[in-house]
Amino acid sequence: MRVALHTRVRADRVAAYEAAHREVPEELTAAIRAAGVTSWTIWRSGTDLFHLLECADYAGLLAALERLPVNITWQARMAELLDVVHDYTADGAGAALPVVWEL
């Protein structure tokens, strides 16, 4: 499944956010892949962040990562950098930006 998400970085934390993503822990990327993600790309426009990920099961992905110490640490780090930490829910409701058009 393809999932598009939106988050927002704090204006004064853009450089720190980008630096953090140059150093995503290998343990975390391995856990994300093990949970069924085949790709995840983040684009930034100003402070708006747009994520596109492909995975087997988005709700299952969130459940698999929820209690992992490396993810808990990462989420705490992101919470310090983001204005909008999540605009999605664990059950997938409200998870995806709505598709308006597709070719």
N, CA and C atoms as a LAMMPS dump frame, in Angstrom:
ITEM: TIMESTEP
0
ITEM: NUMBER OF ATOMS
309
ITEM: BOX BOUNDS ff ff ff
-5.0000000000000000e+02 5.0000000000000000e+02
-5.0000000000000000e+02 5.0000000000000000e+02
-5.0000000000000000e+02 5.0000000000000000e+02
ITEM: ATOMS id mol type element x y z
1 1 1 N 0.839 -1.171 0
2 1 2 C 0 0 0
3 1 3 C 0.884 1.234 0
4 2 1 N 0.401 2.327 -0.588
5 2 2 C 1.116 3.595 -0.607
6 2 3 C 0.442 4.536 0.372
7 3 1 N 1.234 5.182 1.222
8 3 2 C 0.692 6.082 2.233
9 3 3 C 1.424 7.412 2.127
10 4 1 N 0.668 8.501 2.02
11 4 2 C 1.235 9.847 2.015
12 4 3 C 0.871 10.517 3.334
13 5 1 N 1.876 11.087 3.983
14 5 2 C 1.688 11.724 5.286
15 5 3 C 2.204 13.15 5.252
16 6 1 N 1.749 13.94 6.193
17 6 2 C 2.201 15.319 6.336
18 6 3 C 2.618 15.563 7.775
19 7 1 N 3.777 16.158 7.955
20 7 2 C 4.227 16.634 9.263
21 7 3 C 4.79 18.034 9.047
22 8 1 N 5.137 18.719 10.126
23 8 2 C 5.672 20.074 9.992
24 8 3 C 6.816 20.253 10.976
25 9 1 N 7.965 20.669 10.455
26 9 2 C 9.13 20.928 11.285
27 9 3 C 9.056 22.362 11.83
28 10 1 N 9.554 22.564 13.035
29 10 2 C 9.629 23.919 13.593
30 10 3 C 10.594 24.736 12.746
31 11 1 N 10.241 25.964 12.476
32 11 2 C 11.054 26.818 11.6
33 11 3 C 12.496 26.938 12.083
34 12 1 N 12.689 26.981 13.385
35 12 2 C 14.046 27.138 13.924
36 12 3 C 14.778 25.804 14.072
37 13 1 N 14.168 24.689 13.626
38 13 2 C 14.774 23.364 13.795
39 13 3 C 14.98 22.623 12.47
40 14 1 N 14.835 23.334 11.353
41 14 2 C 14.97 22.685 10.043
42 14 3 C 16.331 22.029 9.889
43 15 1 N 17.397 22.747 10.201
44 15 2 C 18.745 22.189 10.047
45 15 3 C 18.933 20.966 10.937
46 16 1 N 18.429 21.019 12.157
47 16 2 C 18.556 19.874 13.076
48 16 3 C 17.752 18.679 12.564
49 17 1 N 16.578 18.928 11.985
50 17 2 C 15.763 17.857 11.429
51 17 3 C 16.496 17.173 10.279
52 18 1 N 17.039 17.97 9.386
53 18 2 C 17.75 17.397 8.247
54 18 3 C 19.002 16.648 8.713
55 19 1 N 19.704 17.197 9.704
56 19 2 C 20.886 16.518 10.249
57 19 3 C 20.502 15.178 10.87
58 20 1 N 19.395 15.141 11.592
59 20 2 C 18.936 13.893 12.211
60 20 3 C 18.683 12.834 11.148
61 21 1 N 18.149 13.243 10.01
62 21 2 C 17.828 12.266 8.963
63 21 3 C 19.052 11.827 8.157
64 22 1 N 20.163 12.475 8.351
65 22 2 C 21.414 11.967 7.783
66 22 3 C 22.013 10.889 8.682
67 23 1 N 21.433 10.737 9.884
68 23 2 C 21.962 9.807 10.89
69 23 3 C 20.88 8.894 11.465
70 24 1 N 19.901 8.503 10.66
71 24 2 C 18.855 7.6 11.161
72 24 3 C 19.536 6.305 11.602
73 25 1 N 19.292 5.867 12.836
74 25 2 C 19.953 4.654 13.33
75 25 3 C 19.67 3.436 12.446
76 26 1 N 20.706 2.679 12.15
77 26 2 C 20.571 1.47 11.338
78 26 3 C 19.567 0.502 11.957
79 27 1 N 19.555 0.432 13.283
80 27 2 C 18.597 -0.45 13.962
81 27 3 C 17.156 -0.04 13.647
82 28 1 N 16.92 1.26 13.524
83 28 2 C 15.583 1.75 13.208
84 28 3 C 15.231 1.455 11.752
85 29 1 N 16.144 1.728 10.824
86 29 2 C 15.828 1.445 9.421
87 29 3 C 15.616 -0.048 9.203
88 30 1 N 16.382 -0.878 9.91
89 30 2 C 16.181 -2.328 9.802
90 30 3 C 14.808 -2.72 10.335
91 31 1 N 14.378 -2.122 11.432
92 31 2 C 13.06 -2.419 12.008
93 31 3 C 11.938 -1.957 11.082
94 32 1 N 12.123 -0.812 10.452
95 32 2 C 11.125 -0.295 9.508
96 32 3 C 10.992 -1.259 8.329
97 33 1 N 12.129 -1.696 7.801
98 33 2 C 12.09 -2.658 6.686
99 33 3 C 11.454 -3.984 7.125
100 34 1 N 11.832 -4.463 8.31
101 34 2 C 11.284 -5.725 8.81
102 34 3 C 9.774 -5.641 9.01
103 35 1 N 9.271 -4.442 9.262
104 35 2 C 7.832 -4.246 9.455
105 35 3 C 7.085 -4.102 8.13
106 36 1 N 7.813 -4.242 7.004
107 36 2 C 7.145 -4.283 5.709
108 36 3 C 7.268 -3.057 4.832
109 37 1 N 8.079 -2.074 5.221
110 37 2 C 8.249 -0.88 4.392
111 37 3 C 9.283 -1.172 3.31
112 38 1 N 8.913 -0.892 2.059
113 38 2 C 9.851 -1.087 0.952
114 38 3 C 10.468 0.231 0.501
115 39 1 N 9.812 1.354 0.787
116 39 2 C 10.406 2.664 0.498
117 39 3 C 9.738 3.722 1.364
118 40 1 N 10.52 4.772 1.67
119 40 2 C 9.991 5.904 2.449
120 40 3 C 10.807 7.117 2.032
121 41 1 N 10.135 8.096 1.486
122 41 2 C 10.777 9.33 1.048
123 41 3 C 10.105 10.498 1.752
124 42 1 N 10.918 11.472 2.169
125 42 2 C 10.402 12.69 2.796
126 42 3 C 10.862 13.881 1.967
127 43 1 N 9.909 14.74 1.595
128 43 2 C 10.22 15.992 0.921
129 43 3 C 9.9 17.129 1.881
130 44 1 N 10.633 18.245 1.735
131 44 2 C 10.375 19.427 2.565
132 44 3 C 10.108 20.617 1.666
133 45 1 N 9.058 21.358 1.979
134 45 2 C 8.752 22.642 1.353
135 45 3 C 8.575 23.63 2.484
136 46 1 N 9.582 24.472 2.712
137 46 2 C 9.558 25.356 3.876
138 46 3 C 9.593 24.504 5.128
139 47 1 N 8.563 24.623 5.926
140 47 2 C 8.484 23.812 7.147
141 47 3 C 7.56 22.602 6.995
142 48 1 N 6.905 22.483 5.858
143 48 2 C 6.016 21.352 5.621
144 48 3 C 6.807 20.156 5.11
145 49 1 N 6.53 19.003 5.689
146 49 2 C 7.19 17.754 5.323
147 49 3 C 6.142 16.802 4.757
148 50 1 N 6.453 16.232 3.612
149 50 2 C 5.55 15.299 2.957
150 50 3 C 6.26 13.959 2.84
151 51 1 N 5.635 12.928 3.346
152 51 2 C 6.195 11.586 3.375
153 51 3 C 5.404 10.715 2.408
154 52 1 N 6.113 9.887 1.665
155 52 2 C 5.461 8.872 0.851
156 52 3 C 6.138 7.556 1.171
157 53 1 N 5.355 6.597 1.677
158 53 2 C 5.93 5.298 1.975
159 53 3 C 5.097 4.202 1.344
160 54 1 N 5.796 3.141 1.018
161 54 2 C 5.146 1.941 0.502
162 54 3 C 5.402 0.833 1.498
163 55 1 N 4.316 0.191 1.901
164 55 2 C 4.429 -0.854 2.912
165 55 3 C 3.325 -1.878 2.711
166 56 1 N 3.495 -3.008 3.364
167 56 2 C 2.494 -4.07 3.276
168 56 3 C 1.228 -3.684 4.036
169 57 1 N 1.392 -3.102 5.226
170 57 2 C 0.262 -2.828 6.115
171 57 3 C 0.657 -1.678 7.039
172 58 1 N 0.094 -0.503 6.822
173 58 2 C 0.49 0.682 7.577
174 58 3 C 0.174 0.555 9.072
175 59 1 N -1.022 0.1 9.4
176 59 2 C -1.378 -0.08 10.819
177 59 3 C -0.443 -1.101 11.459
178 60 1 N -0.115 -2.164 10.722
179 60 2 C 0.816 -3.163 11.231
180 60 3 C 2.202 -2.591 11.44
181 61 1 N 2.625 -1.707 10.557
182 61 2 C 3.921 -1.028 10.701
183 61 3 C 3.968 -0.25 12.005
184 62 1 N 2.951 0.56 12.247
185 62 2 C 2.913 1.358 13.481
186 62 3 C 2.921 0.467 14.713
187 63 1 N 2.163 -0.608 14.664
188 63 2 C 2.103 -1.531 15.802
189 63 3 C 3.46 -2.195 16.04
190 64 1 N 4.15 -2.558 14.953
191 64 2 C 5.447 -3.223 15.085
192 64 3 C 6.497 -2.302 15.69
193 65 1 N 6.412 -1.01 15.395
194 65 2 C 7.422 -0.054 15.869
195 65 3 C 7.096 0.545 17.233
196 66 1 N 5.837 0.496 17.606
197 66 2 C 5.338 1.219 18.775
198 66 3 C 6.169 1.024 20.044
199 67 1 N 6.566 -0.171 20.36
200 67 2 C 7.24 -0.455 21.635
201 67 3 C 8.753 -0.672 21.509
202 68 1 N 9.281 -0.503 20.307
203 68 2 C 10.72 -0.697 20.123
204 68 3 C 11.499 0.468 20.734
205 69 1 N 12.449 0.193 21.612
206 69 2 C 13.219 1.278 22.245
207 69 3 C 13.855 2.247 21.247
208 70 1 N 14.393 1.735 20.131
209 70 2 C 15.03 2.629 19.161
210 70 3 C 14 3.57 18.537
211 71 1 N 12.782 3.101 18.319
212 71 2 C 11.735 3.963 17.78
213 71 3 C 11.235 4.95 18.831
214 72 1 N 11.111 4.518 20.055
215 72 2 C 10.68 5.417 21.133
216 72 3 C 11.677 6.566 21.269
217 73 1 N 12.961 6.253 21.218
218 73 2 C 14.002 7.282 21.286
219 73 3 C 13.919 8.215 20.083
220 74 1 N 13.744 7.647 18.89
221 74 2 C 13.646 8.453 17.678
222 74 3 C 12.429 9.374 17.72
223 75 1 N 11.287 8.839 18.151
224 75 2 C 10.071 9.656 18.218
225 75 3 C 10.223 10.797 19.214
226 76 1 N 10.911 10.561 20.323
227 76 2 C 11.166 11.627 21.295
228 76 3 C 12.043 12.709 20.667
229 77 1 N 13.044 12.284 19.895
230 77 2 C 13.91 13.246 19.207
231 77 3 C 13.108 14.057 18.201
232 78 1 N 12.254 13.405 17.433
233 78 2 C 11.44 14.101 16.437
234 78 3 C 10.451 15.058 17.112
235 79 1 N 9.913 14.679 18.254
236 79 2 C 8.958 15.536 18.968
237 79 3 C 9.591 16.877 19.332
238 80 1 N 10.898 16.898 19.541
239 80 2 C 11.603 18.15 19.851
240 80 3 C 11.778 19.033 18.62
241 81 1 N 11.64 18.457 17.432
242 81 2 C 11.911 19.173 16.19
243 81 3 C 10.657 19.552 15.412
244 82 1 N 9.544 18.897 15.7
245 82 2 C 8.352 19.048 14.871
246 82 3 C 7.245 19.833 15.568
247 83 1 N 6.553 20.655 14.775
248 83 2 C 5.319 21.299 15.236
249 83 3 C 4.16 20.321 15.121
250 84 1 N 4.08 19.618 14.009
251 84 2 C 3.07 18.582 13.793
252 84 3 C 3.817 17.269 13.783
253 85 1 N 3.765 16.561 14.911
254 85 2 C 4.497 15.309 15.048
255 85 3 C 3.829 14.225 14.211
256 86 1 N 2.522 14.094 14.348
257 86 2 C 1.749 13.103 13.6
258 86 3 C 0.43 13.746 13.233
259 87 1 N 0.026 13.56 12.007
260 87 2 C -1.349 13.885 11.673
261 87 3 C -2.047 12.625 11.189
262 88 1 N -1.665 11.514 11.83
263 88 2 C -2.224 10.213 11.497
264 88 3 C -2.417 9.415 12.771
265 89 1 N -3.198 8.362 12.668
266 89 2 C -3.521 7.562 13.842
267 89 3 C -3.079 6.122 13.651
268 90 1 N -2.928 5.42 14.741
269 90 2 C -2.44 4.039 14.704
270 90 3 C -3.36 3.114 13.918
271 91 1 N -4.646 3.41 13.884
272 91 2 C -5.559 2.523 13.167
273 91 3 C -5.617 2.842 11.677
274 92 1 N -4.833 3.856 11.257
275 92 2 C -4.801 4.215 9.845
276 92 3 C -5.866 5.228 9.47
277 93 1 N -6.828 5.501 10.338
278 93 2 C -7.85 6.507 10.047
279 93 3 C -7.18 7.869 9.996
280 94 1 N -7.395 8.58 8.924
281 94 2 C -6.764 9.88 8.795
282 94 3 C -5.287 9.789 8.461
283 95 1 N -4.811 8.571 8.152
284 95 2 C -3.384 8.391 7.931
285 95 3 C -2.933 9.003 6.621
286 96 1 N -3.636 8.754 5.579
287 96 2 C -3.16 9.147 4.263
288 96 3 C -3.741 10.482 3.851
289 97 1 N -2.906 11.249 3.17
290 97 2 C -3.444 12.414 2.474
291 97 3 C -4.375 11.857 1.413
292 98 1 N -5.526 12.453 1.209
293 98 2 C -6.461 11.897 0.238
294 98 3 C -5.923 12.027 -1.18
295 99 1 N -6.117 11.01 -1.966
296 99 2 C -5.722 11.033 -3.369
297 99 3 C -6.717 11.914 -4.121
298 100 1 N -6.207 12.9 -4.827
299 100 2 C -7.048 13.792 -5.613
300 100 3 C -7.046 13.372 -7.075
301 101 1 N -5.882 12.944 -7.547
302 101 2 C -5.75 12.542 -8.94
303 101 3 C -4.564 11.621 -9.076
304 102 1 N -4.646 10.67 -9.978
305 102 2 C -3.554 9.729 -10.205
306 102 3 C -3.518 9.363 -11.666
307 103 1 N -2.321 9.282 -12.248
308 103 2 C -2.149 8.896 -13.645
309 103 3 C -1.7 7.464 -13.709
